[in-house]
Amino acid sequence: MSPRLALLVNPAARGGRALRLLEPVVRRLRMGGAEVSVIAGADAADALERACACVAERPDALVAFGGDGLVHLAVQAVAGTDVPLGIIPAGTGNDIATGLGVPADPMAAARTVLRMRTRPVDAARAVTGPAGKSPVGKGAAEELFAGVLCCGFDARVNERANRLTWPSGRARYVRAVLAELRAFRPVPFRVTLDGEEVVERDAVLVAVGNTHSYGGGMRVCPGARPDDGLLDVVVVGAVGVAEFLRVFPGVYRGTHVGHPSVTVRRARHVRLEAPDVPAYADGERLGTGPVTCEALPGVLQVIA
């Protein structure tokens, strides 16, 4: 029986260049026997509404054709349902796809989708805003993420990178890092793990990872696994600019976690408190702290 695939598309992925891949990918899926319908919203809210309506009609899979932002949106629609999530990487950053074992090449990823072999993986719930804890209280906002949530320096880098139109890919994040370093100062964080262990320290950044990388290959949480029911919490303590620049390149290999200023913990629940610090997850702005994250084991069925 031919699988019915709903292909969720971000027309702006890679500055619109990803659309050149859309026709050959759709052709490949149809040649493989799939029935393909394409969903493209006018904006993120419209795309999410369309994706949720599509999932309610129970296709054989919702396939995100784009980068981490589109996968993030698709996760909101499929989490907790029996509709699998497929990913065809076509964005500037494709870290979630990499972390879930999806081939980097779009045509290879399309072949993976056609095989329809699924595995259960985790996601995480993030609650931001004045309430900052679950259940969602007045003024709080709730969203799921599949990759990495960040607060501090890396979140501000994300904000700056999102405003840049040049260069693309990893180089854009490096440029944002160098620009942000001129003004950034360590932030006093209070991190509570599973309601018991409390870490209070000045930090450059705190990252909470379901998968291991963000920013186009920065392995900020190198030991994170998307199927262990836990979140990796990486705290980079206060270091000077010169020391940060010495340590920073190691994030692409994950070796930064060996630095004395870096601590790594694993927990099911994580609460982050810091003054006026934005939180980003999967490259998308969630809001400002405090932030509470909760691992949701096996809430996604992913084709990978």
C-alpha positions in Angstrom: 0.0 0.0 0.0 1.4 3.4 -0.9 2.3 5.6 2.1 0.5 8.9 2.3 3.1 11.6 3.1 2.4 15.1 4.1 5.5 17.2 3.2 5.7 20.3 5.4 7.8 22.9 3.6 9.6 26.1 4.6 9.8 28.2 1.5 12.4 30.5 3.2 14.8 27.7 4.1 18.4 28.5 3.0 17.2 31.9 1.9 14.7 30.3 -0.5 17.4 28.1 -2.1 15.9 24.9 -0.6 13.0 25.2 -3.0 15.2 24.1 -5.8 15.4 20.7 -4.1 11.7 20.4 -3.5 10.7 19.2 -7.0 13.4 16.5 -7.2 12.6 15.3 -3.6 8.9 15.1 -4.3 9.6 13.3 -7.6 11.8 10.8 -5.7 9.2 10.2 -3.1 6.5 9.6 -5.8 8.7 7.3 -7.8 9.1 5.3 -4.6 5.4 4.8 -4.5 4.4 7.5 -2.0 1.3 9.8 -2.3 2.7 13.2 -1.5 0.8 16.4 -0.5 2.8 19.6 0.2 2.0 21.9 3.0 3.4 25.5 3.1 2.0 28.1 5.5 2.1 31.8 5.0 4.1 32.1 8.3 5.0 29.9 11.3 1.6 30.1 12.9 -0.2 29.3 9.7 2.2 26.4 9.0 1.6 25.0 12.5 -2.2 25.2 12.1 -2.0 23.4 8.8 0.3 20.8 10.1 -1.9 20.1 13.1 -5.0 19.8 10.8 -3.1 17.4 8.6 -2.0 15.2 11.5 -5.6 15.0 12.6 -6.3 13.3 9.2 -3.7 10.7 10.1 -1.3 10.5 7.2 1.3 7.8 7.3 3.9 10.5 8.1 4.4 14.2 8.5 7.7 15.0 6.8 9.6 18.2 7.6 11.4 19.6 4.5 13.6 22.3 5.9 15.9 23.0 8.9 15.7 22.9 12.6 13.1 25.5 12.9 10.7 23.6 10.7 11.4 20.3 12.5 10.7 22.2 15.8 7.3 23.2 14.3 6.5 19.7 13.1 7.3 18.3 16.6 4.5 20.4 18.0 2.1 18.8 15.6 3.1 15.1 15.9 4.3 14.7 19.5 2.1 12.2 21.4 0.3 11.0 18.3 0.9 7.8 16.3 1.8 9.9 13.2 5.6 9.4 12.5 7.9 12.4 11.9 10.1 12.2 8.8 12.9 14.8 8.2 14.5 15.8 4.9 17.3 18.3 5.9 17.1 21.4 3.7 17.9 24.2 6.1 20.8 26.4 7.2 21.2 24.3 10.3 20.1 20.6 10.4 21.3 19.6 13.8 18.2 17.8 14.9 18.3 15.6 11.8 21.9 14.8 12.5 21.2 14.0 16.1 18.4 11.6 15.2 20.5 9.7 12.6 18.9 11.2 9.4 21.2 11.3 6.4 22.5 14.8 5.6 21.8 14.5 1.9 18.2 15.4 1.0 17.8 12.6 -1.6 19.3 10.0 0.8 16.9 11.3 3.5 14.0 10.9 1.0 15.0 7.2 0.5 15.1 6.8 4.3 11.5 8.2 4.5 10.3 5.7 1.9 11.5 2.8 4.1 9.2 4.0 6.8 11.2 2.4 9.6 10.5 4.3 12.8 12.1 4.5 16.2 10.7 6.1 19.4 12.7 9.1 20.6 12.3 11.7 23.3 11.4 15.3 23.2 11.3 17.9 26.0 8.7 20.3 27.2 9.9 23.9 28.0 7.8 26.3 30.0 9.0 29.9 30.0 7.7 33.2 31.4 6.7 34.5 34.8 5.3 31.1 36.1 8.3 29.2 34.7 7.2 25.9 36.1 4.8 23.1 35.2 1.8 23.1 35.2 1.6 26.2 33.0 0.7 29.2 35.1 -0.5 32.7 34.2 1.8 34.4 31.8 3.8 31.3 31.0 4.3 29.8 27.6 4.8 26.1 26.8 6.5 24.5 23.8 8.3 21.3 22.9 11.8 20.9 21.6 13.7 18.0 20.1 17.2 19.4 20.0 19.0 21.9 22.4 17.6 24.7 24.6 20.1 27.4 25.4 20.2 30.4 27.8 22.9 33.0 28.1 25.6 33.8 25.6 24.6 31.2 23.1 21.0 32.4 23.2 22.1 35.9 22.4 24.4 34.6 19.6 21.3 32.9 18.2 19.4 36.2 18.3 22.3 37.9 16.5 22.7 35.1 14.0 19.0 35.2 13.1 19.4 38.9 12.2 22.3 38.2 9.9 21.8 37.6 6.2 25.5 36.7 5.5 27.3 34.4 5.6 25.3 31.1 5.7 25.6 27.9 7.7 28.3 27.5 10.4 30.1 30.7 9.4 27.1 32.8 10.4 27.2 31.5 13.9 30.9 32.1 14.2 30.5 35.7 13.1 27.7 36.1 15.6 29.9 34.7 18.4 32.7 37.1 17.7 30.4 40.0 17.5 28.5 39.1 20.7 31.8 38.6 22.7 32.4 42.3 22.7 29.5 43.1 25.0 28.6 39.9 26.8 29.3 39.3 30.5 28.7 36.2 32.6 25.2 35.8 34.1 24.3 34.6 37.6 22.4 31.3 37.1 20.4 29.1 39.5 20.0 25.6 38.0 17.8 23.1 39.8 18.0 19.4 38.7 15.1 17.0 39.5 14.0 19.3 42.2 16.9 18.3 44.4 20.4 19.4 43.3 20.9 23.1 43.0 23.8 24.7 41.1 24.3 28.5 41.6 27.2 30.1 39.7 28.0 32.8 37.3 28.0 31.3 33.8 28.6 32.1 30.2 25.9 29.8 29.1 23.6 26.9 30.1 22.5 24.4 27.5 19.9 21.7 27.9 20.2 19.0 25.3 17.9 16.2 24.1 20.3 15.8 21.1 23.9 16.9 21.0 24.4 19.9 18.7 23.1 23.2 17.6 24.4 26.1 15.5 25.3 24.0 12.5 27.4 21.4 14.2 28.4 22.8 17.6 28.4 19.7 19.8 27.5 21.6 23.0 26.0 18.5 24.7 28.2 15.8 23.2 26.9 13.0 25.3 23.2 13.7 24.9 21.1 10.8 23.6 17.5 11.3 22.2 16.3 8.0 23.6 17.5 7.8 27.2 14.7 9.7 28.9 17.1 12.3 30.2 18.3 15.8 29.4 22.0 16.7 29.4 22.7 20.0 31.2 26.0 21.7 30.3 27.0 24.8 32.3 30.0 26.8 31.0 31.2 28.9 34.0 32.5 32.4 34.0 35.7 32.6 31.9 37.4 35.6 30.3 37.2 36.4 26.6 40.7 35.1 25.9 40.0 31.8 27.6 36.6 31.5 25.9 38.2 31.9 22.5 40.8 29.3 23.4 38.1 26.8 24.5 35.4 27.7 21.9 36.7 25.7 18.9 36.5 22.5 20.9 32.6 22.8 20.8 32.7 21.4 17.3 34.3 18.2 18.6 32.7 18.2 22.0 36.0 18.5 23.8 35.0 21.6 25.7 33.3 19.5 28.4 36.8 18.6 29.6 37.5 22.2 30.6 37.5 22.9 34.4 34.9 25.6 34.1 32.4 23.2 32.3 30.1 20.9 34.3 27.7 18.3 32.8 24.7 16.8 34.6 21.8 14.6 33.5 18.3 15.1 34.8 14.6 14.5 33.9 13.5 18.0 35.1 15.6 21.1 34.8 14.8 24.6 36.1 16.9 27.6 34.9 16.7 31.0 36.6 18.7 34.0 35.5 17.9 37.7 35.1 16.6 38.9 31.7 18.1 36.0 29.8 16.3 34.8 26.6 15.8 31.1 26.0 16.1 29.5 22.5 15.3 26.0 21.6 15.9 24.3 18.2 17.0 27.8 17.1 13.6 29.3 17.9 13.0 32.0 20.5 10.8 30.7 23.3 10.8 33.8 25.6 12.6 34.8 28.8 13.2 32.9 32.0 12.7 31.3 34.3 12.6 28.2 32.2 11.6 24.7 33.2 12.4 21.7 31.0 11.0 18.2 31.3 12.0 15.2 29.3 9.2 13.4 27.5 10.4 9.8 26.9 9.4 8.2 23.6 6.9 10.9 22.7 8.0 11.0 19.1 8.1 8.3 16.4 10.8 9.3 14.0 11.7 7.8 10.6 15.4 7.3 10.8 
